Amino acid sequence: MKVICGLGNPGERYRLTRHNVGFRVVDLLADRWALTGEGRLRDGAALLEVHRPDPAGKVLLVKPMRYMNRSGGPLGAALRQTDVEVTDDLLVVADDIDLPLGRIRVRRSGSAGGHNGLRDIISSFGTNEFARLRIGVGRAGDAVDHVLASFKADEREIADEMIQVGADAVERWLHDGVDETMNTFNGLDLNATEGT
């Protein structure tokens, strides 16, 4: 089994904020794979499971339904119900204020980089050895205000495209692993393709 965990904050007021791009990638994957319903809620996480008809096989989509800085507990509870090896079978999708809007970055492991959701997962698991997909949301003004704000009107098109590309990257990871995904997506800059 592979697990894709998208990070975000629960509730309608946060749905389209920069902090919720991880949730949006997971939601898009559920749509692509024709999964219906909200999934089951277990120990603070929304879970959708699918058997893919390709080499990816069994995949669990997870959205921790507590606030961002408490993501580790619900994700850990979800993983305890599986045979997943955190270091091999988990991909966490999160926003990144240190990446400009229009860029994504895949990493095999690493620090939290100031991201409270990743920090809580690392603290809960006692390791930072899991793959992550960071989606650039840029930085402006106060970091907290910035990530809890929605994308501006002139950013929405590229933000929506980033969600699509993020879902593409997840599917590549499922099929080809982290190295191929890094090679394909880490140099991509959606800003460079605007207007072409």
ABEGO torsion letter per residue (X at the ends): XBBBBBBBBBEAAAAABAAAAAAAAAAAAAAAAGBBEAEBBBGGBBBBBBBBABAAEBBBBBBBABBAAAAAAAAAAAAAABABBAAAABBBBBBBAABBBGBBBBBABEBAGGBAAAAAAAAAAGBABBBBBBBBAEBBEBAAAAAABBBBAAAAAAAAAAAAAAAAAAAAAAAAEAAAAAAAAAABBAAAABGX
